[in-house]
C-alpha cells in the first residue's frame, strides 16, 4: 500500500507545474514550547468545601490574590464540636497574618471505664 502512495506522490510531483509553486507561502512552524514568566505572581481565586455527615467532615477554604496580597479564610469542624475559623492575609511586607476564632462550645464526653 505504501508503494502505491509513494508512486502517487511522485507522479503528482512530476506533473506539477513548478512555475505555480511559490516557496514564499510556506511558513515554517515553530514547535518550541511557549515561554511563561514563572517568577511574577499572578492574580487568582480558588475555593472548595467538603461536607460529609457520615464521617462528620465539614471544612472549606477560599483564597484570592491580586498578585500583591493574598487573602483567604478556612473553617474546620473540630473533634470537640467547635468550628475553627481562620481568616488571613499574606504579603511581602507583613508576612502571614491570621485571625483565629471559634464557634460553638467544646463538648467532652464523660469517660467510662471498661470492665
N, CA, C and O atoms as a Tinker XYZ file with bonds, in Angstrom:
   460  protein
     1  N      0.824000   -1.186000    0.000000    73     2
     2  CA     0.000000    0.000000    0.000000    64     1     3
     3  C      0.869000    1.252000    0.000000    63     2     4     5
     4  O      0.557000    2.231000   -0.677000    81     3
     5  N      1.967000    1.217000    0.766000    73     3     6
     6  CA     2.844000    2.379000    0.822000    64     5     7
     7  C      3.523000    2.633000   -0.520000    63     6     8     9
     8  O      3.841000    3.775000   -0.852000    81     7
     9  N      3.745000    1.560000   -1.297000    73     7    10
    10  CA     4.364000    1.734000   -2.610000    64     9    11
    11  C      3.447000    2.529000   -3.527000    63    10    12    13
    12  O      3.914000    3.390000   -4.273000    81    11
    13  N      2.139000    2.250000   -3.482000    73    11    14
    14  CA     1.181000    2.977000   -4.307000    64    13    15
    15  C      1.106000    4.438000   -3.892000    63    14    16    17
    16  O      1.012000    5.331000   -4.734000    81    15
    17  N      1.148000    4.675000   -2.568000    73    15    18
    18  CA     1.107000    6.045000   -2.073000    64    17    19
    19  C      2.342000    6.811000   -2.518000    63    18    20    21
    20  O      2.241000    7.958000   -2.955000    81    19
    21  N      3.492000    6.191000   -2.410000    73    19    22
    22  CA     4.732000    6.826000   -2.849000    64    21    23
    23  C      4.709000    7.090000   -4.349000    63    22    24    25
    24  O      5.130000    8.151000   -4.809000    81    23
    25  N      4.208000    6.107000   -5.114000    73    23    26
    26  CA     4.112000    6.280000   -6.563000    64    25    27
    27  C      3.183000    7.435000   -6.917000    63    26    28    29
    28  O      3.494000    8.227000   -7.807000    81    27
    29  N      2.036000    7.541000   -6.224000    73    27    30
    30  CA     1.085000    8.619000   -6.499000    64    29    31
    31  C      1.682000    9.982000   -6.169000    63    30    32    33
    32  O      1.473000   10.950000   -6.900000    81    31
    33  N      2.418000   10.054000   -5.078000    73    31    34
    34  CA     3.043000   11.329000   -4.704000    64    33    35
    35  C      4.104000   11.737000   -5.716000    63    34    36    37
    36  O      4.203000   12.910000   -6.075000    81    35
    37  N      4.898000   10.775000   -6.176000    73    35    38
    38  CA     5.929000   11.086000   -7.175000    64    37    39
    39  C      5.302000   11.514000   -8.494000    63    38    40    41
    40  O      5.805000   12.413000   -9.167000    81    39
    41  N      4.196000   10.862000   -8.859000    73    39    42
    42  CA     3.531000   11.207000  -10.118000    64    41    43
    43  C      2.959000   12.618000  -10.042000    63    42    44    45
    44  O      3.044000   13.378000  -11.007000    81    43
    45  N      2.379000   12.968000   -8.900000    73    43    46
    46  CA     1.844000   14.326000   -8.749000    64    45    47
    47  C      2.956000   15.365000   -8.757000    63    46    48    49
    48  O      2.810000   16.438000   -9.341000    81    47
    49  N      4.053000   15.044000   -8.114000    73    47    50
    50  CA     5.165000   15.995000   -8.076000    64    49    51
    51  C      5.774000   16.173000   -9.455000    63    50    52    53
    52  O      6.172000   17.280000   -9.819000    81    51
    53  N      5.852000   15.104000  -10.221000    73    51    54
    54  CA     6.431000   15.209000  -11.564000    64    53    55
    55  C      5.519000   15.977000  -12.496000    63    54    56    57
    56  O      5.990000   16.693000  -13.380000    81    55
    57  N      4.204000   15.833000  -12.304000    73    55    58
    58  CA     3.256000   16.503000  -13.193000    64    57    59
    59  C      2.951000   17.930000  -12.781000    63    58    60    61
    60  O      2.296000   18.657000  -13.528000    81    59
    61  N      3.402000   18.339000  -11.631000    73    59    62
    62  CA     3.088000   19.692000  -11.161000    64    61    63
    63  C      3.894000   20.713000  -11.937000    63    62    64    65
    64  O      5.059000   20.493000  -12.267000    81    63
    65  N      3.268000   21.804000  -12.215000    73    63    66
    66  CA     3.932000   22.895000  -12.919000    64    65    67
    67  C      4.714000   23.699000  -11.886000    63    66    68    69
    68  O      4.113000   24.367000  -11.044000    81    67
    69  N      6.037000   23.645000  -11.936000    73    67    70
    70  CA     6.872000   24.293000  -10.936000    64    69    71
    71  C      6.741000   25.807000  -10.973000    63    70    72    73
    72  O      7.123000   26.473000  -10.011000    81    71
    73  N      6.213000   26.371000  -12.055000    73    71    74
    74  CA     6.049000   27.821000  -12.139000    64    73    75
    75  C      4.958000   28.305000  -11.184000    63    74    76    77
    76  O      4.959000   29.470000  -10.785000    81    75
    77  N      4.029000   27.424000  -10.814000    73    75    78
    78  CA     2.936000   27.816000   -9.930000    64    77    79
    79  C      3.261000   27.623000   -8.447000    63    78    80    81
    80  O      2.486000   28.038000   -7.585000    81    79
    81  N      4.393000   27.002000   -8.147000    73    79    82
    82  CA     4.779000   26.816000   -6.747000    64    81    83
    83  C      5.490000   28.063000   -6.254000    63    82    84    85
    84  O      6.454000   28.520000   -6.868000    81    83
    85  N      5.027000   28.601000   -5.173000    73    83    86
    86  CA     5.639000   29.792000   -4.601000    64    85    87
    87  C      6.165000   29.429000   -3.215000    63    86    88    89
    88  O      5.388000   29.242000   -2.279000    81    87
    89  N      7.464000   29.331000   -3.094000    73    87    90
    90  CA     8.098000   28.925000   -1.841000    64    89    91
    91  C      7.833000   29.937000   -0.736000    63    90    92    93
    92  O      7.875000   29.568000    0.438000    81    91
    93  N      7.565000   31.181000   -1.057000    73    91    94
    94  CA     7.353000   32.217000   -0.049000    64    93    95
    95  C      6.103000   31.947000    0.783000    63    94    96    97
    96  O      5.992000   32.470000    1.892000    81    95
    97  N      5.156000   31.149000    0.284000    73    95    98
    98  CA     3.939000   30.858000    1.022000    64    97    99
    99  C      4.111000   29.750000    2.056000    63    98   100   101
   100  O      3.225000   29.532000    2.882000    81    99
   101  N      5.219000   29.064000    2.017000    73    99   102
   102  CA     5.471000   28.018000    3.002000    64   101   103
   103  C      6.140000   28.642000    4.217000    63   102   104   105
   104  O      7.307000   29.028000    4.156000    81   103
   105  N      5.414000   28.742000    5.307000    73   103   106
   106  CA     5.909000   29.372000    6.530000    64   105   107
   107  C      6.313000   28.270000    7.499000    63   106   108   109
   108  O      5.516000   27.376000    7.783000    81   107
   109  N      7.541000   28.321000    8.011000    73   107   110
   110  CA     7.939000   27.293000    8.979000    64   109   111
   111  C      7.127000   27.415000   10.272000    63   110   112   113
   112  O      6.791000   28.516000   10.708000    81   111
   113  N      6.826000   26.285000   10.863000    73   111   114
   114  CA     6.045000   26.243000   12.094000    64   113   115
   115  C      6.997000   26.172000   13.275000    63   114   116   117
   116  O      7.952000   25.395000   13.272000    81   115
   117  N      6.726000   26.990000   14.283000    73   115   118
   118  CA     7.550000   26.989000   15.490000    64   117   119
   119  C      6.950000   25.998000   16.486000    63   118   120   121
   120  O      5.884000   26.241000   17.051000    81   119
   121  N      7.645000   24.878000   16.696000    73   119   122
   122  CA     7.158000   23.836000   17.601000    64   121   123
   123  C      7.785000   23.930000   18.989000    63   122   124   125
   124  O      7.622000   23.018000   19.799000    81   123
   125  N      8.489000   25.003000   19.273000    73   123   126
   126  CA     9.112000   25.143000   20.587000    64   125   127
   127  C      8.046000   25.426000   21.647000    63   126   128   129
   128  O      6.970000   25.939000   21.341000    81   127
   129  N      8.355000   25.092000   22.859000    73   127   130
   130  CA     7.415000   25.296000   23.970000    64   129   131
   131  C      7.249000   26.788000   24.235000    63   130   132   133
   132  O      8.215000   27.544000   24.137000    81   131
   133  N      6.022000   27.222000   24.570000    73   131   134
   134  CA     5.832000   28.639000   24.888000    64   133   135
   135  C      6.561000   28.998000   26.177000    63   134   136   137
   136  O      6.726000   28.158000   27.062000    81   135
   137  N      6.987000   30.229000   26.274000    73   135   138
   138  CA     7.691000   30.660000   27.484000    64   137   139
   139  C      6.717000   31.395000   28.393000    63   138   140   141
   140  O      5.881000   32.176000   27.938000    81   139
   141  N      6.843000   31.127000   29.681000    73   139   142
   142  CA     5.995000   31.752000   30.684000    64   141   143
   143  C      6.876000   32.428000   31.723000    63   142   144   145
   144  O      7.977000   31.966000   32.021000    81   143
   145  N      6.381000   33.510000   32.257000    73   143   146
   146  CA     7.081000   34.200000   33.328000    64   145   147
   147  C      6.638000   33.561000   34.642000    63   146   148   149
   148  O      5.591000   33.911000   35.186000    81   147
   149  N      7.430000   32.633000   35.144000    73   147   150
   150  CA     7.071000   31.905000   36.357000    64   149   151
   151  C      7.495000   32.628000   37.626000    63   150   152   153
   152  O      7.133000   32.200000   38.722000    81   151
   153  N      8.237000   33.690000   37.508000    73   151   154
   154  CA     8.722000   34.421000   38.677000    64   153   155
   155  C      7.721000   35.458000   39.173000    63   154   156   157
   156  O      7.674000   35.742000   40.370000    81   155
   157  N      6.927000   36.023000   38.283000    73   155   158
   158  CA     5.985000   37.072000   38.666000    64   157   159
   159  C      4.680000   36.444000   39.151000    63   158   160   161
   160  O      4.150000   35.548000   38.493000    81   159
   161  N      4.155000   36.899000   40.290000    73   159   162
   162  CA     2.883000   36.359000   40.772000    64   161   163
   163  C      1.728000   36.799000   39.875000    63   162   164   165
   164  O      1.773000   37.857000   39.248000    81   163
   165  N      0.708000   35.971000   39.832000    73   163   166
   166  CA    -0.465000   36.282000   39.020000    64   165   167
   167  C     -1.714000   36.263000   39.899000    63   166   168   169
   168  O     -1.756000   35.521000   40.880000    81   167
   169  N     -2.721000   37.052000   39.575000    73   167   170
   170  CA    -3.968000   37.034000   40.345000    64   169   171
   171  C     -4.672000   35.676000   40.208000    63   170   172   173
   172  O     -4.574000   35.022000   39.170000    81   171
   173  N     -5.379000   35.265000   41.258000    73   171   174
   174  CA    -6.141000   34.019000   41.206000    64   173   175
   175  C     -7.231000   34.029000   42.257000    63   174   176   177
   176  O     -7.216000   34.833000   43.188000    81   175
   177  N     -8.176000   33.121000   42.088000    73   175   178
   178  CA    -9.255000   32.878000   43.054000    64   177   179
   179  C     -9.488000   31.370000   43.070000    63   178   180   181
   180  O     -9.566000   30.742000   42.014000    81   179
   181  N     -9.600000   30.788000   44.261000    73   179   182
   182  CA    -9.965000   29.383000   44.343000    64   181   183
   183  C    -10.723000   29.121000   45.631000    63   182   184   185
   184  O    -10.689000   29.922000   46.565000    81   183
   185  N    -11.395000   28.008000   45.665000    73   183   186
   186  CA   -12.126000   27.635000   46.864000    64   185   187
   187  C    -12.649000   26.220000   46.753000    63   186   188   189
   188  O    -12.823000   25.696000   45.653000    81   187
   189  N    -12.898000   25.604000   47.894000    73   187   190
   190  CA   -13.512000   24.289000   47.931000    64   189   191
   191  C    -14.220000   24.112000   49.259000    63   190   192   193
   192  O    -13.946000   24.824000   50.225000    81   191
   193  N    -15.125000   23.165000   49.295000    73   191   194
   194  CA   -15.856000   22.862000   50.522000    64   193   195
   195  C    -16.183000   21.370000   50.541000    63   194   196   197
   196  O    -16.476000   20.778000   49.503000    81   195
   197  N    -16.129000   20.769000   51.727000    73   195   198
   198  CA   -16.459000   19.356000   51.914000    64   197   199
   199  C    -17.393000   19.240000   53.106000    63   198   200   201
   200  O    -17.089000   19.722000   54.197000    81   199
   201  N    -18.515000   18.608000   52.890000    73   199   202
   202  CA   -19.451000   18.331000   53.975000    64   201   203
   203  C    -19.906000   16.881000   53.819000    63   202   204   205
   204  O    -20.521000   16.519000   52.816000    81   203
   205  N    -19.599000   16.064000   54.813000    73   203   206
   206  CA   -19.962000   14.655000   54.788000    64   205   207
   207  C    -20.513000   14.277000   56.154000    63   206   208   209
   208  O    -19.764000   14.138000   57.121000    81   207
   209  N    -21.819000   14.114000   56.224000    73   207   210
   210  CA   -22.455000   13.836000   57.521000    64   209   211
   211  C    -22.078000   12.464000   58.064000    63   210   212   213
   212  O    -22.057000   12.267000   59.279000    81   211
   213  N    -21.780000   11.520000   57.186000    73   211   214
   214  CA   -21.437000   10.176000   57.644000    64   213   215
   215  C    -20.132000   10.154000   58.436000    63   214   216   217
   216  O    -20.025000    9.460000   59.448000    81   215
   217  N    -19.140000   10.917000   57.970000    73   215   218
   218  CA   -17.846000   10.953000   58.663000    64   217   219
   219  C    -17.699000   12.195000   59.543000    63   218   220   221
   220  O    -16.667000   12.371000   60.191000    81   219
   221  N    -18.697000   13.039000   59.574000    73   219   222
   222  CA   -18.680000   14.309000   60.316000    64   221   223
   223  C    -17.606000   15.264000   59.799000    63   222   224   225
   224  O    -17.153000   16.138000   60.538000    81   223
   225  N    -17.199000   15.111000   58.558000    73   223   226
   226  CA   -16.239000   16.036000   57.944000    64   225   227
   227  C    -16.979000   17.280000   57.476000    63   226   228   229
   228  O    -17.999000   17.192000   56.793000    81   227
   229  N    -16.453000   18.434000   57.852000    73   227   230
   230  CA   -17.063000   19.687000   57.446000    64   229   231
   231  C    -15.967000   20.749000   57.433000    63   230   232   233
   232  O    -15.561000   21.241000   58.486000    81   231
   233  N    -15.493000   21.096000   56.249000    73   231   234
   234  CA   -14.458000   22.118000   56.151000    64   233   235
   235  C    -14.547000   22.809000   54.803000    63   234   236   237
   236  O    -15.103000   22.260000   53.852000    81   235
   237  N    -14.004000   24.004000   54.721000    73   235   238
   238  CA   -13.919000   24.723000   53.454000    64   237   239
   239  C    -12.720000   25.664000   53.480000    63   238   240   241
   240  O    -12.162000   25.962000   54.537000    81   239
   241  N    -12.346000   26.116000   52.310000    73   239   242
   242  CA   -11.197000   27.005000   52.168000    64   241   243
   243  C    -11.435000   27.871000   50.935000    63   242   244   245
   244  O    -11.769000   27.361000   49.866000    81   243
   245  N    -11.264000   29.166000   51.087000    73   243   246
   246  CA   -11.408000   30.124000   49.983000    64   245   247
   247  C    -10.218000   31.077000   50.049000    63   246   248   249
   248  O     -9.835000   31.540000   51.123000    81   247
   249  N     -9.646000   31.360000   48.891000    73   247   250
   250  CA    -8.466000   32.225000   48.844000    64   249   251
   251  C     -8.456000   32.985000   47.529000    63   250   252   253
   252  O     -8.918000   32.481000   46.505000    81   251
   253  N     -7.922000   34.211000   47.564000    73   251   254
   254  CA    -7.767000   35.012000   46.353000    64   253   255
   255  C     -6.509000   35.868000   46.480000    63   254   256   257
   256  O     -6.007000   36.123000   47.575000    81   255
   257  N     -6.027000   36.295000   45.327000    73   255   258
   258  CA    -4.840000   37.145000   45.306000    64   257   259
   259  C     -4.965000   38.136000   44.161000    63   258   260   261
   260  O     -5.463000   37.808000   43.084000    81   259
   261  N     -4.504000   39.356000   44.415000    73   259   262
   262  CA    -4.441000   40.363000   43.359000    64   261   263
   263  C     -3.010000   40.491000   42.842000    63   262   264   265
   264  O     -2.660000   41.502000   42.234000    81   263
   265  N     -2.190000   39.484000   43.078000    73   263   266
   266  CA    -0.771000   39.410000   42.715000    64   265   267
   267  C      0.111000   40.179000   43.692000    63   266   268   269
   268  O      1.335000   40.156000   43.568000    81   267
   269  N     -0.496000   40.859000   44.663000    73   267   270
   270  CA     0.275000   41.569000   45.676000    64   269   271
   271  C     -0.032000   41.041000   47.071000    63   270   272   273
   272  O      0.875000   40.781000   47.862000    81   271
   273  N     -1.325000   40.886000   47.365000    73   271   274
   274  CA    -1.773000   40.456000   48.687000    64   273   275
   275  C     -2.670000   39.232000   48.527000    63   274   276   277
   276  O     -3.558000   39.208000   47.674000    81   275
   277  N     -2.431000   38.227000   49.349000    73   275   278
   278  CA    -3.268000   37.033000   49.377000    64   277   279
   279  C     -4.223000   37.167000   50.556000    63   278   280   281
   280  O     -3.796000   37.456000   51.674000    81   279
   281  N     -5.504000   36.958000   50.312000    73   279   282
   282  CA    -6.498000   36.964000   51.386000    64   281   283
   283  C     -7.289000   35.670000   51.308000    63   282   284   285
   284  O     -7.537000   35.136000   50.227000    81   283
   285  N     -7.678000   35.183000   52.470000    73   283   286
   286  CA    -8.442000   33.951000   52.458000    64   285   287
   287  C     -8.999000   33.605000   53.818000    63   286   288   289
   288  O     -8.770000   34.304000   54.805000    81   287
   289  N     -9.731000   32.521000   53.846000    73   287   290
   290  CA   -10.269000   32.012000   55.097000    64   289   291
   291  C    -10.542000   30.526000   54.941000    63   290   292   293
   292  O    -10.780000   30.028000   53.840000    81   291
   293  N    -10.502000   29.833000   56.066000    73   291   294
   294  CA   -10.904000   28.431000   56.069000    64   293   295
   295  C    -11.576000   28.119000   57.382000    63   294   296   297
   296  O    -11.332000   28.773000   58.396000    81   295
   297  N    -12.438000   27.099000   57.350000    73   295   298
   298  CA   -13.138000   26.670000   58.552000    64   297   299
   299  C    -13.063000   25.159000   58.626000    63   298   300   301
   300  O    -13.134000   24.453000   57.621000    81   299
   301  N    -12.914000   24.685000   59.870000    73   299   302
   302  CA   -12.757000   23.261000   60.116000    64   301   303
   303  C    -13.621000   22.870000   61.303000    63   302   304   305
   304  O    -13.604000   23.539000   62.336000    81   303
   305  N    -14.380000   21.784000   61.157000    73   303   306
   306  CA   -15.147000   21.236000   62.280000    64   305   307
   307  C    -14.174000   20.431000   63.137000    63   306   308   309
   308  O    -13.599000   19.450000   62.667000    81   307
   309  N    -13.986000   20.841000   64.390000    73   307   310
   310  CA   -13.052000   20.177000   65.300000    64   309   311
   311  C    -13.715000   18.983000   65.989000    63   310   312   313
   312  O    -14.939000   18.938000   66.105000    81   311
   313  N    -12.916000   18.021000   66.444000    73   311   314
   314  CA   -13.485000   16.839000   67.105000    64   313   315
   315  C    -14.251000   17.157000   68.382000    63   314   316   317
   316  O    -15.105000   16.370000   68.789000    81   315
   317  N    -13.972000   18.284000   69.024000    73   315   318
   318  CA   -14.678000   18.619000   70.265000    64   317   319
   319  C    -16.014000   19.325000   70.018000    63   318   320   321
   320  O    -16.664000   19.767000   70.966000    81   319
   321  N    -16.424000   19.434000   68.756000    73   319   322
   322  CA   -17.722000   20.018000   68.434000    64   321   323
   323  C    -17.669000   21.468000   68.013000    63   322   324   325
   324  O    -18.663000   21.985000   67.503000    81   323
   325  N    -16.559000   22.143000   68.204000    73   323   326
   326  CA   -16.436000   23.542000   67.796000    64   325   327
   327  C    -16.051000   23.628000   66.317000    63   326   328   329
   328  O    -15.642000   22.644000   65.702000    81   327
   329  N    -16.193000   24.819000   65.776000    73   327   330
   330  CA   -15.725000   25.105000   64.423000    64   329   331
   331  C    -14.642000   26.164000   64.514000    63   330   332   333
   332  O    -14.865000   27.236000   65.076000    81   331
   333  N    -13.485000   25.875000   63.970000    73   331   334
   334  CA   -12.384000   26.842000   63.948000    64   333   335
   335  C    -12.461000   27.608000   62.632000    63   334   336   337
   336  O    -12.552000   27.009000   61.560000    81   335
   337  N    -12.423000   28.942000   62.722000    73   335   338
   338  CA   -12.472000   29.804000   61.545000    64   337   339
   339  C    -11.214000   30.656000   61.529000    63   338   340   341
   340  O    -10.946000   31.399000   62.472000    81   339
   341  N    -10.451000   30.545000   60.460000    73   339   342
   342  CA    -9.212000   31.307000   60.309000    64   341   343
   343  C     -9.355000   32.222000   59.107000    63   342   344   345
   344  O     -9.625000   31.767000   57.996000    81   343
   345  N     -9.175000   33.509000   59.335000    73   343   346
   346  CA    -9.158000   34.500000   58.269000    64   345   347
   347  C     -7.746000   35.069000   58.215000    63   346   348   349
   348  O     -7.185000   35.428000   59.250000    81   347
   349  N     -7.166000   35.156000   57.022000    73   347   350
   350  CA    -5.756000   35.538000   56.941000    64   349   351
   351  C     -5.463000   36.421000   55.733000    63   350   352   353
   352  O     -6.222000   36.468000   54.765000    81   351
   353  N     -4.339000   37.115000   55.830000    73   351   354
   354  CA    -3.750000   37.850000   54.718000    64   353   355
   355  C     -2.263000   37.525000   54.704000    63   354   356   357
   356  O     -1.683000   37.175000   55.732000    81   355
   357  N     -1.667000   37.640000   53.553000    73   355   358
   358  CA    -0.227000   37.420000   53.421000    64   357   359
   359  C      0.304000   38.322000   52.317000    63   358   360   361
   360  O     -0.277000   38.404000   51.234000    81   359
   361  N      1.415000   39.000000   52.601000    73   359   362
   362  CA     2.074000   39.833000   51.601000    64   361   363
   363  C      3.560000   39.920000   51.918000    63   362   364   365
   364  O      4.022000   39.374000   52.920000    81   363
   365  N      4.298000   40.604000   51.063000    73   363   366
   366  CA     5.748000   40.704000   51.233000    64   365   367
   367  C      6.143000   41.600000   52.400000    63   366   368   369
   368  O      7.245000   41.453000   52.927000    81   367
   369  N      5.290000   42.513000   52.816000    73   367   370
   370  CA     5.643000   43.456000   53.874000    64   369   371
   371  C      5.289000   42.910000   55.257000    63   370   372   373
   372  O      6.128000   42.912000   56.157000    81   371
   373  N      4.042000   42.440000   55.431000    73   371   374
   374  CA     3.575000   41.995000   56.740000    64   373   375
   375  C      3.714000   40.502000   56.982000    63   374   376   377
   376  O      3.575000   40.047000   58.117000    81   375
   377  N      3.983000   39.738000   55.947000    73   375   378
   378  CA     4.047000   38.285000   56.092000    64   377   379
   379  C      2.654000   37.697000   56.224000    63   378   380   381
   380  O      1.687000   38.261000   55.713000    81   379
   381  N      2.546000   36.560000   56.911000    73   379   382
   382  CA     1.272000   35.874000   57.119000    64   381   383
   383  C      0.648000   36.362000   58.421000    63   382   384   385
   384  O      1.246000   36.236000   59.490000    81   383
   385  N     -0.554000   36.920000   58.324000    73   383   386
   386  CA    -1.266000   37.433000   59.499000    64   385   387
   387  C     -2.622000   36.723000   59.561000    63   386   388   389
   388  O     -3.433000   36.832000   58.642000    81   387
   389  N     -2.855000   35.990000   60.666000    73   387   390
   390  CA    -4.085000   35.211000   60.793000    64   389   391
   391  C     -4.909000   35.670000   61.980000    63   390   392   393
   392  O     -4.370000   36.061000   63.015000    81   391
   393  N     -6.217000   35.619000   61.818000    73   391   394
   394  CA    -7.168000   35.875000   62.896000    64   393   395
   395  C     -7.941000   34.572000   63.097000    63   394   396   397
   396  O     -8.646000   34.121000   62.195000    81   395
   397  N     -7.808000   33.964000   64.286000    73   395   398
   398  CA    -8.413000   32.664000   64.568000    64   397   399
   399  C     -9.575000   32.849000   65.533000    63   398   400   401
   400  O     -9.427000   33.470000   66.585000    81   399
   401  N    -10.730000   32.308000   65.167000    73   399   402
   402  CA   -11.928000   32.372000   66.004000    64   401   403
   403  C    -12.522000   30.977000   66.105000    63   402   404   405
   404  O    -12.240000   30.097000   65.291000    81   403
   405  N    -13.357000   30.797000   67.135000    73   403   406
   406  CA   -14.029000   29.518000   67.327000    64   405   407
   407  C    -15.519000   29.759000   67.490000    63   406   408   409
   408  O    -15.932000   30.706000   68.160000    81   407
   409  N    -16.330000   28.899000   66.875000    73   407   410
   410  CA   -17.774000   28.923000   67.056000    64   409   411
   411  C    -18.174000   27.683000   67.837000    63   410   412   413
   412  O    -17.605000   26.607000   67.652000    81   411
   413  N    -19.149000   27.842000   68.703000    73   411   414
   414  CA   -19.629000   26.704000   69.473000    64   413   415
   415  C    -18.867000   26.548000   70.770000    63   414   416   417
   416  O    -17.979000   27.335000   71.096000    81   415
   417  N    -19.237000   25.512000   71.499000    73   415   418
   418  CA   -18.610000   25.235000   72.783000    64   417   419
   419  C    -18.075000   23.812000   72.768000    63   418   420   421
   420  O    -18.721000   22.896000   72.258000    81   419
   421  N    -16.901000   23.643000   73.326000    73   419   422
   422  CA   -16.264000   22.323000   73.321000    64   421   423
   423  C    -17.093000   21.335000   74.143000    63   422   424   425
   424  O    -17.536000   21.652000   75.247000    81   423
   425  N    -17.294000   20.158000   73.604000    73   423   426
   426  CA   -18.024000   19.093000   74.268000    64   425   427
   427  C    -17.090000   17.915000   74.488000    63   426   428   429
   428  O    -16.509000   17.393000   73.537000    81   427
   429  N    -16.945000   17.499000   75.730000    73   427   430
   430  CA   -16.098000   16.356000   76.052000    64   429   431
   431  C    -16.979000   15.280000   76.671000    63   430   432   433
   432  O    -17.528000   15.482000   77.755000    81   431
   433  N    -17.122000   14.146000   76.005000    73   431   434
   434  CA   -17.949000   13.090000   76.569000    64   433   435
   435  C    -17.317000   12.526000   77.846000    63   434   436   437
   436  O    -16.096000   12.509000   78.003000    81   435
   437  N    -18.171000   12.075000   78.736000    73   435   438
   438  CA   -17.703000   11.536000   80.006000    64   437   439
   439  C    -16.979000   10.218000   79.759000    63   438   440   441
   440  O    -17.466000    9.350000   79.034000    81   439
   441  N    -15.825000   10.088000   80.366000    73   439   442
   442  CA   -15.024000    8.877000   80.191000    64   441   443
   443  C    -15.602000    7.767000   81.064000    63   442   444   445
   444  O    -15.838000    7.972000   82.254000    81   443
   445  N    -15.826000    6.610000   80.484000    73   443   446
   446  CA   -16.338000    5.475000   81.240000    64   445   447
   447  C    -15.286000    4.379000   81.235000    63   446   448   449
   448  O    -14.740000    4.035000   80.187000    81   447
   449  N    -15.013000    3.849000   82.382000    73   447   450
   450  CA   -14.044000    2.752000   82.495000    64   449   451
   451  C    -14.659000    1.480000   81.964000    63   450   452   453
   452  O    -15.820000    1.171000   82.233000    81   451
   453  N    -13.867000    0.749000   81.209000    73   451   454
   454  CA   -14.346000   -0.532000   80.702000    64   453   455
   455  C    -13.954000   -1.636000   81.677000    63   454   456   457
   456  O    -12.895000   -1.568000   82.300000    81   455
   457  N    -14.801000   -2.647000   81.810000    73   455   458
   458  CA   -14.534000   -3.737000   82.758000    64   457   459
   459  C    -13.952000   -4.917000   82.071000    63   458   460
   460  O    -13.664000   -5.926000   82.715000    81   459
